[in-house]
């Protein structure tokens, strides 16, 4: 039997309509078009810009914690928000169970990710050599991600007050409404707590700036390396200066 997942809708004001009705399409359009244009026009900038030669141990610890946590969070958000509600109803997963899973799994992953982000941010800000070789965008996007993780963790106490999953249904309905171009999608989140709204807005902003940052490496899977010819660079044992002298003498003889 399908579960009851009706929500009370509040008419979105101009701010909510702008941020949650129009802004998602602006952010997603810039994400898609900007990524394609950057890959086509600036392929040599399509990289993570690693600084692993400096403070390697700190980088490895922070990077592993950050990437493991973020991948779990991204997968949970993608599946949790975009899977049709009817699918969960059909397999008998209640909204309350989804909410508890999101709190527990998301909380653990969020803690791992923010610890990793703080380690990476500390490394970039307080190591003079790394700071000198870092671009503004490298530090700025890391700071944005850290703030987003902090906002995400701060939503857990609020979500714990709605263990029936009613708030989660609102976000699922909003996200699926955006991707299916459903009018009035902003109404679903018009009355949620401001921390949730800040979390959504910052997340959309990260999508907006995504093509202009090092985050583009997330879209690359280096599968072509598997079939690429191998190369080995070696230092020559030949006397370069003698070769040049012989070439000059040969040219002189030809002229004479």
HELIX and SHEET records of a PDB file:
HELIX    1   1 UNK A   14  UNK A   17  1                                   4    
HELIX    2   2 UNK A   18  UNK A   22  3                                   5    
HELIX    3   3 UNK A   23  UNK A   41  1                                  19    
HELIX    4   4 UNK A   43  UNK A   45  5                                   3    
HELIX    5   5 UNK A   56  UNK A   82  1                                  27    
HELIX    6   6 UNK A   85  UNK A   91  1                                   7    
HELIX    7   7 UNK A   95  UNK A  126  1                                  32    
HELIX    8   8 UNK A  128  UNK A  133  1                                   6    
HELIX    9   9 UNK A  136  UNK A  154  1                                  19    
HELIX   10  10 UNK A  156  UNK A  159  1                                   4    
HELIX   11  11 UNK A  166  UNK A  179  1                                  14    
HELIX   12  12 UNK A  185  UNK A  189  5                                   5    
HELIX   13  13 UNK A  194  UNK A  209  1                                  16    
HELIX   14  14 UNK A  210  UNK A  212  5                                   3    
HELIX   15  15 UNK A  214  UNK A  219  5                                   6    
HELIX   16  16 UNK A  223  UNK A  227  5                                   5    
HELIX   17  17 UNK A  240  UNK A  255  1                                  16    
END                                                                             
